């Protein structure tokens, strides 16, 4: 809950619980229910809840529970692990909307690095159907959101590497994994992009790119959790299976780098 307090006191406009960076896969359904309920009560900002599951029935259940807890919206991945066809992915989303759209606004969540991609044509049909309120696209390809312009729905960029390009395009907001540890930097960068301050954008993007380059040395999302821990938040990254990675070098770099970032993000 300390992470919720930290983000509530930061410049972010909302908080996302159980996205990919939130390691939702490592929590059972009962744990997810409890943490969503407690997190929303604790938060002073609107909360988006990831309701992804490998089955339709549990996804519907998580949508209802998130709504009952006061979530502002739900983020929905395709069913994960097994390979699904384009038709099967679309049918999953159609059946989910029939059962769960009455509970709260549903947002598509496209993150093809880790699970089945939502084909662009499918996303467009689902958004135009009116069943889905928007999409969080974490593909890292600005052209994906460009292809969804004209749907009249909320387009959010979910990949930090595409933040600048997508915010200069159709994305109206950002759901950032890096912001879990560095909300000041991500919010300042978003402000710079929105205001057209090219100099500040270049400086802050340089910082964020440095951070992302370090994250790529670790399993996802270990580096973000370790950054939270270094900021005195109660994150507990599991280092027992990392292998030969530069953890001590990362810690040393981060602690020396962070004060400059916070100063330039004011």
C-alpha positions in Angstrom: 0.0 0.0 0.0 3.0 2.3 0.4 3.4 2.3 -3.4 -0.2 3.5 -3.7 0.5 6.3 -1.2 3.7 7.2 -3.1 1.9 7.5 -6.4 -1.1 9.3 -4.9 1.3 12.0 -3.7 3.0 12.2 -7.1 1.9 14.2 -10.2 0.2 11.2 -11.8 -3.5 11.6 -12.6 -4.4 8.0 -12.0 -3.0 4.6 -10.9 -3.1 1.3 -12.6 -3.2 -1.9 -10.5 -2.3 -5.4 -11.9 -1.0 -4.4 -15.3 2.0 -6.3 -16.7 4.5 -4.3 -14.6 2.3 -5.1 -11.6 3.1 -8.8 -11.9 -0.5 -9.9 -11.9 0.4 -13.4 -13.0 2.0 -14.1 -9.6 -1.2 -13.5 -7.6 -4.1 -15.8 -7.3 -7.7 -14.5 -7.7 -8.3 -14.1 -4.0 -5.2 -12.0 -3.6 -6.0 -9.9 -6.5 -9.5 -9.2 -5.1 -8.1 -8.1 -1.8 -5.4 -5.9 -3.2 -7.8 -4.2 -5.6 -10.2 -3.5 -2.9 -7.6 -2.2 -0.5 -5.7 -0.3 -3.2 -8.8 1.6 -4.4 -9.7 2.5 -0.8 -6.2 3.8 -0.2 -5.8 5.7 -3.5 -6.5 9.4 -3.8 -6.5 9.1 -7.6 -8.7 7.2 -10.0 -7.7 3.6 -10.4 -7.6 1.4 -13.5 -7.5 -2.4 -12.8 -6.1 -5.1 -15.0 -8.5 -8.0 -15.1 -6.6 -10.3 -17.3 -7.0 -14.0 -16.8 -6.6 -17.1 -18.9 -10.3 -17.9 -18.8 -13.4 -15.8 -19.8 -15.4 -16.6 -16.6 -12.7 -15.4 -14.2 -12.1 -12.3 -16.3 -15.8 -11.5 -16.0 -15.6 -12.1 -12.3 -12.6 -9.8 -11.9 -14.4 -7.1 -13.9 -17.4 -7.2 -11.5 -15.2 -7.2 -8.4 -13.2 -4.3 -9.7 -16.4 -2.4 -10.4 -17.8 -3.2 -6.9 -14.5 -1.9 -5.4 -14.8 1.4 -7.2 -12.4 1.0 -10.1 -12.7 3.7 -12.9 -12.0 1.3 -15.7 -10.7 -2.2 -16.5 -7.8 -3.2 -18.7 -8.3 -6.4 -20.6 -5.6 -8.5 -22.2 -6.4 -11.3 -24.6 -6.5 -14.7 -22.8 -2.9 -15.5 -22.3 -0.4 -18.4 -22.8 -2.1 -20.4 -25.5 -2.0 -19.3 -29.1 -5.4 -17.9 -30.4 -6.5 -17.0 -33.8 -7.7 -13.6 -34.8 -11.3 -14.8 -34.8 -10.9 -16.4 -31.4 -9.5 -13.2 -29.9 -12.3 -11.1 -31.3 -14.9 -13.6 -30.1 -13.4 -13.5 -26.6 -13.7 -9.8 -26.4 -17.2 -9.8 -27.8 -18.4 -12.4 -25.2 -16.6 -10.5 -22.4 -18.3 -7.2 -23.4 -21.7 -8.9 -23.4 -21.2 -10.1 -19.9 -19.0 -7.3 -18.3 -19.5 -4.0 -20.1 -22.4 -3.3 -17.8 -20.1 -3.2 -14.8 -17.6 -0.6 -15.8 -15.8 0.8 -18.8 -13.7 -1.8 -20.5 -10.4 -1.0 -22.3 -8.5 -3.2 -24.7 -4.9 -3.9 -23.6 -2.5 -4.7 -26.4 0.9 -5.9 -25.4 2.3 -8.3 -28.0 5.7 -8.7 -26.3 4.1 -11.0 -23.7 0.9 -12.5 -25.1 -1.3 -12.6 -28.2 -1.4 -9.4 -30.1 -4.8 -7.8 -30.8 -4.9 -7.4 -34.6 -5.4 -3.7 -35.6 -8.5 -4.6 -37.5 -10.0 -6.4 -34.5 -9.2 -3.4 -32.2 -10.9 -1.0 -34.6 -14.0 -3.2 -34.9 -14.3 -3.6 -31.2 -13.9 0.1 -30.5 -16.4 1.1 -33.2 -18.9 -1.4 -31.8 -19.3 0.8 -28.7 -18.6 -2.1 -26.4 -15.1 -0.9 -25.4 -14.3 2.6 -24.2 -10.7 2.7 -25.4 -7.4 0.9 -25.6 -4.1 0.9 -23.9 -1.5 0.0 -26.6 1.8 -1.3 -25.4 3.1 -2.4 -28.8 5.7 0.4 -28.9 4.5 1.1 -32.5 2.9 4.6 -32.8 1.3 3.6 -36.1 -0.9 1.1 -34.2 -2.7 4.0 -32.4 -2.6 6.0 -35.6 -4.6 3.2 -37.2 -7.4 3.7 -34.6 -8.0 7.4 -35.2 -11.6 8.2 -36.0 -13.0 5.6 -33.7 -14.0 8.3 -31.1 -12.6 6.2 -28.3 -9.9 6.9 -25.8 -6.4 6.0 -27.1 -3.7 5.5 -24.5 0.0 4.7 -25.0 1.3 2.0 -22.7 4.9 1.6 -23.9 7.3 4.2 -22.6 9.5 3.9 -25.6 6.6 5.3 -27.8 5.5 7.9 -25.3 6.8 11.0 -27.2 5.7 9.9 -30.7 2.3 8.6 -29.6 1.5 11.7 -27.5 2.3 13.9 -30.5 -0.1 11.7 -32.4 -3.5 10.4 -31.3 -2.8 9.2 -27.8 -4.6 11.4 -25.2 -2.7 9.9 -22.2 -0.1 7.5 -20.9 -0.2 4.4 -18.7 3.5 3.9 -17.9 5.3 1.0 -16.3 8.3 3.2 -15.6 6.1 5.7 -13.7 5.6 3.1 -11.0 9.2 4.0 -9.9 9.6 7.4 -11.6 6.3 9.2 -11.8 8.0 12.6 -11.6 10.0 12.0 -14.7 7.2 10.5 -16.8 4.8 13.2 -15.9 7.3 15.9 -16.6 8.2 14.4 -20.0 4.5 14.1 -20.9 4.0 17.8 -19.9 7.0 18.8 -22.1 5.6 16.9 -25.1 2.1 18.3 -24.6 3.5 21.9 -24.4 5.9 21.6 -27.3 9.0 22.3 -25.1 11.4 20.5 -27.4 14.5 21.2 -25.2 12.9 19.9 -22.0 11.5 16.9 -24.0 15.0 16.0 -25.3 16.5 16.2 -21.8 13.9 14.2 -20.1 13.6 11.6 -22.9 17.4 11.1 -22.5 16.9 10.3 -18.8 14.0 7.9 -19.6 15.9 6.2 -22.3 18.8 5.6 -19.9 16.4 4.0 -17.5 14.8 1.8 -20.1 18.2 0.7 -21.4 19.0 -0.5 -17.9 15.7 -2.3 -17.6 16.5 -4.3 -20.7 19.3 -6.0 -18.8 16.9 -7.6 -16.4 13.8 -9.9 -16.6 10.6 -7.8 -16.9 9.7 -6.0 -14.7 12.6 -6.6 -12.2 14.4 -3.3 -12.8 11.3 -1.2 -12.0 10.7 -3.1 -8.8 14.3 -2.7 -7.8 14.1 1.0 -8.5 11.0 1.2 -6.3 13.0 -0.6 -3.5 15.9 1.9 -4.0 13.4 4.7 -3.4 12.5 3.1 -0.1 9.3 1.5 -1.2 8.4 -2.0 -0.1 9.1 -3.8 -3.4 10.6 -7.2 -3.1 12.2 -8.2 -6.5 13.1 -11.8 -6.6 16.8 -12.0 -7.4 17.3 -15.7 -7.0 16.9 -16.5 -10.7 18.6 -13.5 -12.4 21.8 -15.2 -13.5 24.8 -13.0 -14.3 23.2 -9.5 -14.5 24.8 -6.2 -13.4 22.6 -5.6 -10.3 25.2 -3.8 -8.2 26.2 -1.6 -11.1 22.5 -0.8 -11.7 22.0 0.1 -8.0 25.0 2.4 -8.0 24.0 4.1 -11.2 20.4 4.6 -10.2 21.2 6.2 -6.8 23.6 8.6 -8.4 21.3 9.3 -11.4 18.1 9.9 -9.5 18.8 13.3 -7.9 19.5 14.8 -11.3 16.3 13.4 -12.7 14.2 14.7 -9.8 15.7 18.1 -10.0 15.2 18.4 -13.8 11.6 17.0 -13.5 10.4 19.8 -11.3 
